[in-house]
């Protein structure tokens, strides 16, 4: 996705899209399809990078950067955070449901 399109989304929609990629990664992980899991995680990290360029997040950028770090650690097989992928997905879904960071 390009920056212009991404920046038109509300912050909640951005997290929803990131969460969708995390959900895809979890799905493929469950089905032992590690190639598709890696591709979904790469897309999630790319969306994180776009989000980190979106200044509407303000002070929330630190939280997004930390969240990206956790997902990247999971992606690389590091387990020092010990957070299940489902929990990372749920984190994104909560933003969408609660409309946190949505200006509407």
C-alpha positions as CSV (number, residue, x, y, z in Angstrom):
1,X,0.0,0.0,0.0
2,X,1.3,3.5,-0.8
3,X,1.7,6.2,1.8
4,X,-1.0,8.5,0.4
5,X,-3.6,5.7,0.6
6,X,-2.4,4.6,4.1
7,X,-2.5,8.1,5.5
8,X,-6.2,8.5,4.4
9,X,-7.1,5.6,6.8
10,X,-7.9,6.4,10.4
11,X,-5.4,5.2,12.9
12,X,-7.9,2.5,14.0
13,X,-8.2,1.3,10.4
14,X,-4.4,1.2,10.1
15,X,-4.2,-1.0,13.2
16,X,-7.0,-3.1,11.8
17,X,-5.1,-3.8,8.6
18,X,-2.0,-4.6,10.6
19,X,-4.1,-7.0,12.8
20,X,-5.4,-8.6,9.6
21,X,-1.9,-9.5,8.5
22,X,-1.1,-10.8,12.0
23,X,-4.2,-12.9,11.8
24,X,-3.1,-14.3,8.4
25,X,0.3,-15.1,9.9
26,X,-1.4,-16.9,12.8
27,X,-3.6,-18.8,10.4
28,X,-0.7,-20.0,8.2
29,X,1.3,-20.8,11.3
30,X,-1.5,-23.1,12.5
31,X,-1.5,-24.8,9.1
32,X,2.3,-25.2,9.1
33,X,2.6,-23.1,6.0
34,X,5.6,-21.1,7.0
35,X,6.2,-19.4,3.7
36,X,2.8,-17.7,3.7
37,X,3.2,-17.0,7.4
38,X,6.5,-15.1,6.7
39,X,4.9,-13.2,3.8
40,X,2.0,-12.0,6.1
41,X,4.4,-11.0,8.8
42,X,6.5,-9.1,6.2
43,X,3.4,-7.2,5.1
44,X,2.5,-6.4,8.7
45,X,6.0,-5.0,9.3
46,X,5.7,-2.9,6.2
47,X,2.4,-1.5,7.4
48,X,4.0,-0.7,10.8
49,X,6.6,1.2,8.9
50,X,4.0,3.3,7.1
51,X,2.2,3.9,10.4
52,X,5.4,5.1,12.0
53,X,5.6,7.8,9.3
54,X,2.1,9.0,10.2
55,X,2.5,11.9,12.6
56,X,-1.2,11.8,13.6
57,X,-0.2,9.2,16.1
58,X,1.7,11.8,18.1
59,X,2.9,10.3,21.4
60,X,1.4,7.0,20.4
61,X,4.2,6.5,17.9
62,X,6.3,5.1,20.8
63,X,3.7,2.4,21.5
64,X,3.5,1.6,17.7
65,X,7.3,1.3,17.6
66,X,7.4,-1.0,20.6
67,X,4.5,-3.1,19.1
68,X,6.5,-3.4,15.8
69,X,9.5,-4.5,17.8
70,X,7.5,-7.3,19.5
71,X,6.1,-8.5,16.1
72,X,9.6,-8.4,14.5
73,X,10.9,-10.5,17.4
74,X,8.1,-13.0,16.8
75,X,8.9,-12.9,13.1
76,X,12.5,-13.7,13.7
77,X,11.8,-16.5,16.1
78,X,13.1,-14.7,19.2
79,X,11.0,-15.5,22.2
80,X,12.2,-13.1,24.8
81,X,8.8,-11.3,24.8
82,X,6.8,-14.5,25.2
83,X,3.6,-13.0,23.7
84,X,1.4,-15.3,21.7
85,X,0.6,-14.2,18.2
86,X,-3.1,-14.3,19.0
87,X,-2.6,-11.7,21.7
88,X,-0.9,-9.4,19.2
89,X,-3.8,-9.8,16.8
90,X,-6.3,-9.1,19.7
91,X,-4.4,-5.9,20.5
92,X,-5.1,-4.5,17.0
93,X,-8.8,-5.7,17.1
94,X,-9.3,-3.8,20.4
95,X,-8.3,-0.5,18.7
96,X,-10.8,-1.1,16.0
97,X,-13.7,-2.1,18.3
98,X,-13.0,0.7,20.8
99,X,-12.3,3.2,18.0
100,X,-9.3,4.2,20.0
101,X,-7.3,6.9,18.0
102,X,-10.2,7.3,15.6
103,X,-11.1,11.0,15.3
104,X,-14.8,10.3,14.6
